[in-house]
Amino acid sequence: MLYSEKVMDHFMHPRNVGIIENADGVGEVGNAKCGDIMKIYLKIENDIISEVKFETFGCGSAIASSSMATEMIKGKPISEALSLTNKAVAEALDGLPPHKMHCSVLAEEAVKSAVEDYYKRNGINYDKSKFPDCESCDYCSEGKCK
């Protein structure tokens, strides 16, 4: 089978879909060329992600990766969300096909982008080198996401 049961479950029954009005942080990543665009919304209280939602335009792997990533950071401290890796998202989904790994990369980047937005909105100093620059995404720039 090409996709694991967990990928299919998160694709068919995605968790945390939607928009958070007045979100504390919003991150949007993706590339129209790839066809996958993810937007993550965060509500943060006392450095804890109290609520998280997503909107994803893309394939089943992109939707499943977004859904799983939101489940992995919900209720967690910001520091834990920042340590989320695409590998951890893919492993939590019991794997993704190699040509779909970029979906887990986008999920990681969307979470980090939302945290970065939160930092900017609140004037919190942060290390810019630890945050994604979607324009220089290896997967997109190397044509891996076709």
C-alpha positions in Angstrom: 0.0 0.0 0.0 1.3 3.5 -0.9 -0.1 5.3 2.1 -0.3 4.1 5.7 -3.7 3.8 7.6 -2.7 6.9 9.6 -2.1 9.0 6.5 -5.5 7.9 5.1 -7.2 8.6 8.5 -5.8 12.1 8.8 -6.6 12.8 5.1 -10.2 11.5 5.4 -10.8 12.8 8.9 -8.5 15.8 9.4 -8.2 17.2 12.9 -8.2 20.9 13.7 -9.4 22.2 10.3 -10.4 25.8 10.1 -9.5 29.4 11.0 -8.9 30.9 14.4 -10.3 34.5 14.4 -7.9 36.9 16.1 -5.1 34.2 16.1 -2.0 35.1 18.0 0.2 33.8 15.2 -0.5 32.8 11.6 2.0 31.0 9.3 1.5 30.4 5.6 4.0 28.4 3.6 3.9 26.7 0.2 4.5 27.2 -3.4 1.8 27.4 -6.0 4.3 25.6 -8.3 4.2 22.6 -5.9 0.5 22.9 -5.5 0.6 22.6 -1.7 -0.1 25.7 0.5 -0.5 25.4 4.3 -1.8 28.0 6.7 -1.5 27.4 10.5 -3.3 29.5 13.1 -2.2 29.6 16.8 -3.8 30.7 20.0 -1.1 31.0 22.7 -1.7 31.4 26.4 1.3 31.6 28.9 3.6 30.2 26.2 1.3 27.2 25.6 -0.4 26.5 22.3 -4.0 26.4 23.6 -5.6 26.1 20.2 -4.4 25.4 16.7 -6.2 25.2 13.3 -5.1 24.8 9.7 -6.2 25.3 6.2 -4.3 23.3 3.5 -4.7 23.4 -0.3 -2.9 20.4 -1.6 -2.8 16.6 -1.9 -3.8 14.0 0.7 -0.3 13.8 2.2 -0.3 17.6 2.7 -3.6 17.5 4.5 -2.6 14.5 6.6 0.8 16.2 7.5 -1.0 19.4 8.5 -3.5 17.5 10.6 -0.8 15.4 12.3 1.4 18.5 13.0 -1.5 20.3 14.7 -2.2 17.3 16.9 1.5 17.1 17.8 1.7 20.7 19.0 -1.7 21.3 20.6 -1.4 21.9 24.3 2.4 22.1 24.1 4.8 24.9 25.0 6.0 27.0 22.1 9.5 25.6 22.6 8.2 22.1 21.9 6.4 23.3 18.7 9.7 24.8 17.5 11.4 21.5 17.9 8.9 19.7 15.7 10.6 18.2 12.7 9.3 17.0 9.4 10.8 13.6 10.2 8.7 13.4 13.4 5.5 14.3 11.5 6.2 11.6 8.9 7.0 9.0 11.5 3.8 9.9 13.4 2.0 9.2 10.2 3.8 5.8 9.9 5.7 7.1 6.9 5.2 9.0 3.7 6.3 8.0 0.2 9.7 9.6 -0.6 8.1 11.9 -3.3 5.6 13.2 -0.6 8.1 14.0 2.2 8.0 17.6 1.2 4.5 17.7 2.7 5.9 17.0 6.1 8.5 19.7 5.5 5.8 22.2 4.7 4.0 21.2 7.9 7.1 21.9 10.0 7.7 25.2 8.2 4.1 26.3 8.7 4.2 25.7 12.4 7.5 27.6 12.7 6.2 30.4 10.5 3.1 30.8 12.8 5.4 31.0 15.9 7.6 33.5 14.1 4.5 35.6 13.4 3.6 35.4 17.1 7.0 36.6 18.0 6.9 39.5 15.6 3.4 40.6 16.7 4.5 40.6 20.3 8.0 42.2 19.9 9.7 39.0 21.2 13.4 38.7 20.1 14.2 35.5 18.3 16.9 33.8 16.2 15.8 34.4 12.6 18.1 31.6 11.3 15.9 29.0 13.0 12.9 29.9 11.0 11.9 28.8 7.4 12.5 30.8 4.3 10.0 29.1 2.0 11.4 30.7 -1.1 14.6 28.8 -0.6 12.9 25.5 0.3 15.2 22.6 -0.9 12.3 20.6 -2.1 10.9 23.3 -4.3 14.1 24.8 -5.5 15.3 21.3 -6.5 12.1 20.5 -8.3 11.3 17.6 -5.9 7.8 18.6 -5.2 6.3 17.9 -8.7 
